[in-house]
Amino acid sequence: MPTTCSERTAHGLSRRQFLHIGGAFGLTLPQFLWASSLRASEQRRNADKSCIFIILSGGLSHIDTFDPKPDAPLEIRGPYQTIPTRTPGLRLTQMFPRLARCSDLYCMVRSMSHDDTVHVTAAHTMLTGQPDGRSSNDSPMIGSLVSKFRPSVNMPSHVWLHNMKTGTNKVPKYLSGLSRIGYGHAPLRVGYELDNPSSPDFRFGAFDPPAEVSQDRLGDRFELLKRVESTSALGNNTASDTHRVFQDKARDLVTGPAAQRAFNLNREPDRVRDRYGRHPLGQYTLMARRLIEAGVRIVTVTAWPGLAPGETTPTITQVWDMHGDRYTGRDTMYGNGPFGMKWSLPRLDQAVSALLEDLHARGMLDNTFVALISEFGRTPQFENDGKGRGHWPQCYSGILAGCGIGRGALYGASDRRGAYVANGRAISHVDFGATLYYALGIPPETRYGPDGFSFRVSDGEPVRELFG
């Protein structure tokens, strides 16, 4: 049976192996206890690590954003010029002046790669970090496994900001795989369409007690419920203990002020809210920072920039799906419409740069893993008379930061057309998931399941070269 992380020493040896070596080399009990304390200290450090996972639903065009090809023909490179960054050898398109100025805080990855061109299944493998998106679709989401192995204290462990339709429109995939680990690890979902924190009257009231029930009466009800359950037969078994843990957490959320404060963006100064941007993506990333600061372990953000000019209701939240047939007349993917980059890229630049700079200024970036990726990229060639680009998973880009990820770094490279990985390791969704777990101190080989053993957290291999 593979050794679990709790059975390993700080040096990765199993306890049996460690004792065997100790016996051979005269290890004393105090020395063994010292080594065990190192392991416990490492676990405590890992327990403080968190994640903000930003999903560019639909498939961001890497060539028009993070991996420009200024020397390629116009029909490949597009109309944008490139600008330098603080990272030697890294240039971005002109639409990202703020991300260029803070490139010393993140690693640009240009070798994401897989072979799935279908939104639903590619998004599912991205969100689960497992290669079963085309078949069973029953792996837990990354956030649910982080919730299981790095649970929060007196806060939700996993919060999902804004609805995501790609990869979740057939089945409620937010609940994927929870039969393997328990439905208590489902994400707490916040925001839907126009009901989001960019709206002046938005208020998250999930933790509010009933209007007719005072805090004192609510406390009395919880206490009465606890007494009743303690006298029942159910109160003596493991299931009851687990239930009581969730009940205590529910009580803390409803009656305590911490959760209400974390979700309340009105507590932020106007200048901070303006810095992130008064649009859904900006306010969600600000909320993500507040939630991590309050103790939430992982926040998943659907990167919806909000309504495009002229829109009154959302066309779709996967605004990064920029096919040529999305556009009519003279409009293109470079325009101001619902699938246009003229309005969406500045909002992405504003929100993500504000988040990275804010985490750094608050000393949070060392313990907060930030990932910004799509399910795939876009084709080097334009489609429909040069108006848009199709799905392209063979090579695309993303941003990683925090938890030891190298800062001011550039990892991997595409060929001259941006079509295939030309240098560096090709990073699949499976390896991305393993890297995220590794950053949070969750060994990918950790086992779980109803029997505690049937499944691995990840079948991928962490990309250790990304860490400085």
N, C-alpha and C positions, 0 to 999 in steps of 0.2 A: 504494500500500500504506500503511495507517495506520501512524503512527509509534509504536513501542513506548516504554514508559516509560524504557528504558535509553538511548534515542536523544534524550531530551528534556533541556533545560537546567533549572535550578532555577526558571525562569520559565515553563516549559511549552512553550517553542519547540523545534522540531526542530533538530538540529545544523546542517542545511543552511540553515534560516532564520536561525539565530544567526550563522553565518559570513557570510551575505549582509548582514545588518544590520551586523555588525562591519566588513565591507569598506566599506560605505557611510559609516560614521561614524568610521572610523579606529581600530577596536578593535585593541589590540596583543596579541601572543601572551601576555604575562604576564596581561593582563586576561582573555583567554579561559580561560587555565588557572585563574585565580581563580574565574571563573564555574563552570568544571567542578568545582572543589573544593567549591563550594557545593552542586552537584548531588550529589556523592558524600557530603557531610556530611548532606544531607537523606535520602539512601538509608540511611545508617547509623542515623539517628534512627528512621526507619521500621522498620528491621530489629529494633529493640528492642521494638516494639509487639506486644501479644498480645491474646487474646480469650477470654472465658468466655461461652459461649452456653447459657443455661438454657432448656429447652423445657418448657412447661406442656402436656404431651401430653393431648389430649382437648378442650381449649377452655375456658379459664377464663372465668367469668361476670364481665364487666367491671363490670356494674351493682352486683354484690354485693361488689366489691373496690376497683378503682382509679377508677371513674367512677360514684359513687353519685348517685342522683336523689332527694334527700330531699323534694322538693316534688311528686314524682309520686304517683299513687294507689298504695296498698299492693300492688295486684296487679302493679305494675311495679317499685316500689322495693325490695320485700322487707322483712324485719323488722329489718335492721341499722340502727343509728344511725351518724351520721358524726362524725368527729373532725378537728380542725385539724392542720395540719402546719407545718413551718418555712418552707414555700413559700407566699407570698401567693397566695390564690385557690385553693389546692389542699386539698381535703378527701378523706380516705379513709374506708372503713368502720371501725367500731370494732375490727375483727379485726386491724388493722395498727398497733398502738401503736408498735412499734419502727421500722417503716418511716416512720411519721409523724415520729419524732424525728430521723431521719437524711435527711429529704427534701432537705436542702441539698447532698447528694452526688450526686443523680441528676436526670434529666429524666423527667417523666411524659408519655408520648405517648398522646393520646386519639383519634388519627385514623388508626389502622391500618384498612385497608379493602381488600377484594377481593370476588369473587362466587362463590367455590367453597365449597359446603357439604359436600363429601365429605372425610372424615378423611384417607384415603390420599393423595389428590392434593393437597389443601390443605397437608398436612404436608410433602409432597415439594417443593412450590414454596417453602415456608418454608425448608426445609433446603438447597435448591439456589440459591434466589434467582433462579430462572429460570422463565419462564411456560410450561413444557412439561410440567407435571405430569399433564395429562390425555391426553397423546399418547405421546411416545416414552419419557419417564421416563429419559433417558440423560444428563442433565447431571450433572457431578460435584457432590458435596456441597460446601457452602461451606468446610467444614474441609479437604477434600482440596485445593481450590485455594489456600487459605491455606498449606497444607503445601508446595505446589509453589513459590509465589512468595515465601514467607517461611519457609523451612525452619529448623528448629532445629539446634543444634550439639550432638552427643553426647547428645541426648535425642530421644524421639519428637516429631514435629512436631504430630500430631493425636491426642488421646486422647478417647475417648468413654466417659463414666461411666454405667453401668447400661443394661440392655436397654430398647429402645423398640419397642413393638409397632405403634402407630399409624404408618402410612406406611412400615412396614418388614416387615409381616406377609406380604405376597405374595411379595416377592423380597428378597434381602438388600440393601436400599437403602444400607446402609453402604458398599457397594462400587459404588454408582451412578457411571457415567461414567468409571471408572478406565481403561478402554481408551483414553480420550482423553489421559490424562496419565501413566499408569503406575500399576501396582498397589502400588508403594512408597509411595503417598500414601493408602492405606487407613488408617482410624483404628485405633489400638490400643484394643481394647475391654476394659473393666474392670467386673466386677460383673454378676450375673444373679440376679434374684429375691431369695431370702434370702441368697445369697452376696454380701454387700456389706459395706462397712467399718463399718456399725453393729453387726455381729456381733462379739462379743468374740474369736472365734477366726479372724476374717478375716485373710488374708495373701495379698498379691499376689506370686506366685512365678514369673511369666513369665520373669524375667531370671535365675533361678537356674540354674547349671550342673548337669548330671547329678550325682547324689549321689556316684557312684563316681569322678568326675573332679575332681582338685584344680585350684586356680587356675593353678598352674605348668603342669600337663599341658594345661589348656585353652589357655593362651597358646602352648604349643608347637604345638598342633594348628592354631591360627589362622596361625601363622608358616609351618608346613609347607604349608598350603593356599595361602597367598600365593605361596610359591616355586613350587609346581606350576603355578599359573595364570600366573605371570609368564613361564614358559617355553613356554606353549601358544600356538597361533596366535591364539586368541581374545584373548590379552592385548594385542594391538596395535590394537584397534578401539575405537570410542566406546562400544559396548554393554558391553565389558569394563570400561571406565573407570567407567561408571555402576554396574555391578554391584559394583565394588570399593568405591565410596563407601558403598553399602548394607552391604557386608560389614564395612567398618571401623566403621560405626555399630553394627552388631549386636555386634561385638566389644566396643566401648566400653560398651554396655548390659549385656552379660552379665558382663564382667570388672570394670567400674568400679562404685564405690559410689554415684554420684550418683543414678541411677535408683532403686536400692533405697531410698535415703533418702527420695526425694520421695514414694514411694507408701506409706511406713510412717508411719501416723498415730500410732503409739505414741511417736514422737519429739515429739509435741505435748504441752504441759502439759494436765492434766485440765481446768483452768479454761477453756482455749481450746476444747477439744472440747465441754465443757458449754455454752459460749457459742453455738457453732454448732448444738448439739442432737445428742443421741445417737440420732438416727434417720437413715435413709439419705440424705435430702435434706441434712441438716445436715453429715453426714460427707463426702458427695460434694462439697459446696461448699468445705469445708475442704481436701479433697484437691485440688480445682481450684486453690485459691490456692497450695498447696505446689508443684503441677506447674508453674504459670506462673512461680513464683519460681525454680524449678530450670531453666527454659529451654524448657519446652514452649510451642509457639506458640499453639495453640488447644485449648481443652477444651470439649467439648459435654457438658452435664449433662442427663440425663432427670430431671425434677423429680418423683420418686416419694417421697412423704412416709413410706412404709413401711406396715406393717400397721395397719389400723384396730382399735379395741377389739373384741375377740372374734374377730378373724381369726387363723387359724393358717397359712394359705398365701395368697399374693397372689391376689385376685380378678382384677385386671388392673392394669397399671402406668399406664394412662391415666385416673387417678382424677378428672381434671377434666372428664370427659364426663358431665355431670349431667342426663341425661334424666329426665323424670318417671317413666318405667316402671322405673327402677332401684330404686325405693323401694316397700316394701310396708307395710301397716298404717298407722301414724301417722307413719312415718319420711318425711323430706323431704331435700332437698339441704342443709338447715341442720342436719342431724343428725350422729351420731357413727359412721355406718356407712362402708363402703368408698368411697362416693361422697359423703361428707358433709363439709361445710366446718367443722364445729365442731372437728374434730381436724386437718384438713389445713391450714387457713389459718394457725393459730398456728405451725405448723412452717415454712410458707413465710415468714412474717413473721420468725421467728427466724433462719433460715438466710441469707436474702438480706440482711437488715440486718447480720448479723455479717460477711458477706463484704464488703459495701461499706465498713463501718467499718474492717475489718482492712486492706483494700487501701489505704484512705486513710491509716491510721496508719503503714503501712509505706512510704509514698511510692510505691505501685505504681499508684494509680488514674490517674495522668497517662498511663501507657503501657499500661493494660489496659482494653480495651473490654468492657463488660459489657452483655449483652442478656438480657432476661427477657420472652419472648413465647409466645403460643399460635398454633396454626394458624388459629383464629378465636375469636370470643366466643360469647355465648349470647343467646337471644331476649329482647327486653324483656318479652314476655308469658310467663306460666308455662304449662306444659303438664301434663296429667294431674292435674287438680284442684289445681293450685298446688304440686305436689311438686318439679318441676324445670323446666329451661329447655332449649330446642332449640338447634341450630347457628345461628350468626349471624355471617357474615363481613363484612357491610356496614360495621360500625363496632365497633371494640374497642380495648383499651388494652394498653400494655406499658411497661416501664422500660428506659431506656438510660442508661449512665454511662461515664465514662472517656474517655481519648484525645481530650480537647478538647470532649466533649459538655457543653453548658451545665449548670451545677449549680444546684439549687434552681429548676428551670425547669418550666414547664407548656407543652406544645406541643399545639395542636389542641383541638377541643371537639366533643362530640356534641350532638344536639338534645335537647329536654327529656325525651324517652323513652329516650335512649341508643341510638337506632336507626340514625341516619345522621350522617355528618360534617357539622357545621354551621359550623365555622370551622377555618382552617388547611388545609394541604395533606393530602389523603388519601394515606396511605403504603401502597403495595402491597408484597407480598412481594418483588417485583423491585426496588423502590426501597429496601426495607430491606436487601437483599443488597448493593446498590451503596453504601449508606451504611456498612455494615460494612467493605467493602473500602476505601472512602475513608478511614475512621478508621485502618485499618492501613497506609495509604500504598500501596495497590495500586490504580492507576488502573483504573476499571471498563472502559475501552476496551482494556486489555491483551489481547493475542491469545495463544491457545494451541491445542494440538491435535497430532496425530501429525506434521503438517507445520509446526507452530509458528505457524499462522496462521488456521486454519479457524473458530475459535470465539472469542467475546469472553468475558471474565471475567463481565461483567454487561451486560444490555441496559437496566438501570434507570438512574435519575438520583439521585445522592446528595442527601439532604436537608441541604444545607449550613446551613440556618437552625437546625439543632439544635446546631451547634457555637458555643460562646461566644467 
